[in-house]
């Protein structure tokens, strides 16, 4: 791997075969011709000292390591004591001090992300069969053979599908890939931008993790039975009034439902809320289909307004995991286009492009006023500055159909998505455009759309 190094006012690249601090210092002495009698210390560009424990993780980031010796004299000052060189050195050091706080903040956030991803991958490998063998092999040899690497990828891909279904989110796959190269530094690719693209590359959708997930998706893809089977008969019909047959077990009844609803109202434990919402699913469906009680669903289940993921859980219980994952599965296969709406990211730009290629509605006497495709964009997604009040936006909003409210500093830096409907906000679980659109679609599917009508 190649590391950028600064020794006083000299900057050079140093190449080492493995992330070892002692080997790095030895190569630095050779590169800068530093005598052996000088004691060297290593810091990052923010002034924080680097020791042998954090060195393997730090070198995976694009940082410049600074070398300090025991005498504190620059080679340039020994050969030339000109005042001009001294002033130039002080000027450059002063500019570095001004940027040190920002660099330390960015480096601290990146290091925290790496540590979190590393702990996630390590815990998964320790929990799953065969994972401890992979960790032991790397601890003994410092590398992983191809068969162990395939086993590790299979374990992590299976864990992702267990947590998020057949189509894990892009950020999840990137987090696992980062955790792999952080936990096993020898697996990092020094020639790539982030170092983990060979495990998952978000731009091309390739990598070991991506290929394994595609294999899982292909093997678990739903295959309808042949038309000759009596089970293949499809009953046409549906709509908001259709009561679907859901074979959910462990459903609470009567007094147990009331106790569960009371518990959800007074607890903030996310796992408990999801479990009780699942156990009261049949009770909630009965309220939704009853015209006299459908308007009271939100007041009875207020956690729908402040807990992310409950809409997705109800949709999966209503239609099944296969149907719930279909939109995201198809969405990742579509080539993104960021040219038509350059203000948004590529996924949202592609979704907005669909509004321009929809076939026009047939004209008729009773047909209401048509709107253009550009006007229709505001009925799908609205950008909201994160520094402005959400309540003021809802008070002035007159839209009757649900839409996405994207809150952030810019359209390309969205921090949170909400589903706005009838002057209420439902927080979206995913921060990506495609995931938020998927949740909007599931919110607007009857009978879930009755929750806010």
N, C-alpha and C positions, 0 to 999 in steps of 0.2 A: 504494500500500500504506500501511497505517496502523501507526505505531510508537508504543509507550508510552515516554515520555521523562520523566526526573526532573532538575530543576535546583534544587539545594539541597532545600528542603522543599516545592517545588512540583512537581506531576505533571500532565502534559497529554499529549494525543495529537497527533502530528505526521503529516501526510499528505504523501507524496512520490509522484511519478509513476514513478520508476525507482530501483533500489537503488544510489544514488550517494552517497558520503560527503560530497562538497562540496555537493551539492544539499540533503542532510539538514541540514548545519550552517547553511546559508543559511535554511532554513525554521525552524530552532530559534531563530535570532536574531530572526526576525520574531515567532514565537509568544511568546517570553519577553521581548521588547524588550531584547535584549542589545546594547550598543554595538559598533561595528565595531572599535574599538581594543583590545578584549579578545580574547586568544587562547583558543580553545576546544579542549578535548580530550574525547574520548568513551571511556567504559569501560562494561563490562557491570556487572550488579548485584553481581558478585563482586570488582570492582576491577581486572580485566584490561583493558588499553588496547586499543581497537579501531582498526585502521588500514583503509586503503582496500581492501586485498586481501581481508580476511575479512568486510568489512561486508556484501556482497551475500548471503553464506551465513548470517550471523548474524541478519539481519533476518527470515529465514524462520521463526525460532523465536520462541516466546512469551517474550521477555525484555524487561526494562526497561533502556533505555540511560541512563546517568548522564552529565550534562554538567558539566564543570569549567572554570572560567575562570582567567585568569592572576593575578587579584587574590585569588581565593578568598573573596570577600565575598558574602553572600546578599542578594538584594533585600529580603527581609523584615527583615534586620538593619539595613539602611540606613534603612528607614522607621520601624522600631520597635526600640529597643534594650532591650526588656523582658527581665528575667531569666527569666521564665516561658517565653517563646518559645525562648530559648537552651537551657534544660534540656529542653524538649520535643524540640528538634532532636537533642540529644545522646542522648536516650533512644531515639529512632527509629533513629539511626545505630548504637547499641549492639546493638539487636535484629537489625539487618541483618547486623552482623558475626558474630553467633552462627549465622545461617543461611547465611553465605557459603560455608562449606566444602561443605555438602550441595548447594547450588545449583551450585557449580563442578564437583562430581563428576557431577551429572546433566547439566550442560551439556557437559562433556567427553565423556561417553558418547554424547550425541546428535550432537555434532560429528563424532566418530569414525565413527558410523553413516552420517552424511551423506557424509563424505569417501569411505568405502568404497563406498557406492552410486553416488556420482558417478564414481569411477574405473572401476567395473564398466561403467556405461553408456557412458562415453567409449571404453574399450578395445573394446567390442563394435562401436561405430560406426566406429572406426578399422580394425577387421579386416574388416568386411563391405562389400561393394560398395554404393556410394551413401551410406554413413554419413559419409565425409569431406566430402561435398557439404553435408550438413545442418550439420555443425560449421562449415564455411566460411561458410555463409549467415548463421548466428547471429553469427559473429565480425564479419562485415561490416556487418550491418544491426541487430543486437541483437534480432532476432525471427525467427520461423519461419513461413512461409506454410502454408496448410492442406495442400497437396500434400506438402511436406517433412515436416510433422508425421505424415501418414499413412505416408509412407515410413519414418520413424523407428520408428513403432509396429510396422509390419510386420517390420522388421529385428529389433527386440527380442523380439517375440512368437515369431518363428522361432528365435531363439537360445534362448529358454526351452524350447521344445519339443524342441530338439536335446539340451539338457542333462538335462531331467527328463521327457520324454515329452509326450504329448498333454494331460496334466492337471498343470501345474506346481502346486507348493504355494502356499498363500496368502501365506506369508511371502516367498516368492520374488517374487511379483507386487507386493507392497508395496515390496520393496527396489528393484525396477526403477522403479516409479512415483516413489519418493523420489529415486532417482538422476536421473531426468529433470528434475524441478523444481529440483534442486540444481545440475545442470550448466547448465540453461537457466532462470535465475530469472524471466524474463519470462513463462514458461509457468505460473507458480504462480498458484493461485486464492486471493486474499487473503480471500475471504468464507467459505472452508471451514475446517474445524477443523485439518487437517493440511497443506492446501495442494496435495495431489496426488490428491484424491478423483475429479477428472474424468478421471484416467488409470486409477485403480483404487480402487474403494470396496469394502472387505471386507464391510461390512454388507449392502449391496444387490447385490454381485456385478456392478456396472456399471462403466463407464469405457472409455476407448479400448482399453487393453490387454485388458480382459476381453472386449470385443466381438470383437476380432480373434482371440483364442484360441478363442472359441466358433465363429467362422467356420472356423478351422482344424480344430476337432473335428468340425464338421458335414461338411466336405469329405473328411476322412479317416476318417469313420465306416465301420465294416465293413458291407458289404452282401453277405449270403449269396447264392450263385448260385441261379438258379431251380430249382424241383423237377424240371424236365424234364431238367436237365443230369445226366449220369452222375456228375459230381464232387460232386453235392449229396447223394449217399447217405451217411448217417451210420451208422457202426458203433457200435451200442450196447454198452456195457460199460466197464470201467475198474476203479478201485480201486487199492489200494496195490501190488498185484503186477503191474499193467499196465506194460509197458516201452514208453514212447512214442518215436516216431520223431523224432529231433532232427537236423536237417541243419546242425549247427554245423561250421564250417570251422576249420582251423588247430588241431586237437586233438592234444595230445601223446600219445605212446605209450611204455610200458615205462620205459626208463632216463630218457627226457626228463621223464616225469611225476615220477620220484623226484627229479631235479635241481630241478624247479620247486617241489615240496613242500619240499625243503630250503631253497631260496631264500626262500620265503614265511615259513618259521619264523624266519629270521635277519634279516629286513628289516622296516623300519617305513614304507617308502614305499607310500602308499595306492594309487597308480596301478599300481605293480608287483604288488601283492597282487591287485587286481581283474583285471588282465590274466592272471596265472597261474591264478587261480581259474576264469576263463572257459576258458582253454586246457586245464584238467584237468576240465572239466565231465563229459565222457563217462566218464572214469576214475572219478570220484566217484559217478556214477549206477550204475556197475557194482558198486561197493562197497555202495551202499545197497540194491540189489535182491538182494544175496547175503546170506542169513541168517547165514552164518558170519563175514562181515566188516562187517556194518552197524553193529555196536556199536563198531567201531574208527574210525569216520569222524571223530569229534571229536578223538581223539588224533592222527590223521593230519593233520587240517585244523584246528588250534587257532585259526586266525584268525577262524573263525565266531563265537567267543566274545568277541572284542575289536575287531572291525572292523565298523562300521556299514554297512549296505547290501548285504552279501553274500547275505543271504536273499532280498532283492528281486531281485538279479541272477540267482540260480539259478531263481527263479520265472519271470522273464521269459524266460530261456533254455528253460525247460521248457514253458511255455504260450504264449509270444509276448507282445509289447508290448501288443497290443490287449486281450487278456484281463487283463493285469497292471494296466492303467489303468482297468478297468471300474468297480471299486468306488469309487474316488475320483471318477470322473466322475459316477456316480449320486449319490454322497454330497453333492456341492456343489449338486445340484438339490433336495435335501430341505430343507424349512424347519426351522430349529433351534428347539428348545424348551428353555428354561432354568428353567422353573417347577416341573417335577416333581422334579428333583433339584437344588435351588438351590446345593448345595455345589460342584458341578462346573461346568465351562464349558458353553456351549450345545451343542457337538458331543457331548461325553461324556454330557450329560444326555439328548440325543435317543437315543443308542445304548442307554442304560440303560432308557429308556422302552419300547424294543422288547421287553424281557424281560417287561413287564407285559401286552403285547398279543399275545404268542405264544399260539397255540391249545394247550389242555391236551393232554397225552399220554394215549392210551387206557389204561385200567386193565386189569390182567390178573393172573393168579395168579403168574406169574414176574417180574412187573414189580417193580423195586426200590423203595426208599423214595423218595417224591417230596419235593422241596424247594419252598419258596415262591419267588415271583419276587424278593422282597427278599434271600433267602438266595442266590439265583442270582447276584446282583450281585457277591458276593465271589468267585465262580468266573469272573468276567469281568475285573474290575479291582479292585486293592487299593491303597489309598493308604498310602504309607510316608513318614514324616518324614525329610527329608534329613539331619537331625542324628543319626539313629539308624543302627545297623550293619546293612548288608544281609546279612552272614553270619549274624547272629543270627536274622534273619527267615527265611532259607532253612533253617536248622537246625530251626526249629520248624514249618516248613510241611509239611503232609501231603497237599497237593493232588496229584492224579495227572494232571490235564489242564493244558495250558498256559494261562496267564492273563497279563494286563498288570499290571505293578508300576509304579505312578506315584510317583515320588520328587520331593518338593518341600517348600516351607514350608507351603503350604496347597493345597487341592484345585484352587483357581483359579490357583495359581502353581506349575505343574509344571515342573521343570527338566529332567527326563529320564524316558523311558519304557523299561522293560525287558520282555522276554518271559521269564517264569519257568516253567521246566519241569524236572522231575526234579532240583531243587535246583541248577540252573544258570541263569545270566542271559545272555540275548542282548540287547545294546543295540540299541534301535530307532533308525533313521536320522532319522525325523521327531520333532519335539517337540510337534506338534499331536495332539489326541486322535484325529481321524479317520485321520491317517496311521499312528499307532501301532496302531489297530485293524485297519487294512488289512494291516499287517505281521504282526500276530498271526494273522489269517486265513490268510495265505500260509504262515506257519510251520506251521500245523496241517493243511495240505493234504498228503495222502500224495502222493509218498513223502518229502517234505521232513520230515514229522513223525518219520520213522524216525531222523533224525539224533541225537535225544536219547532214544531208547527203547532 
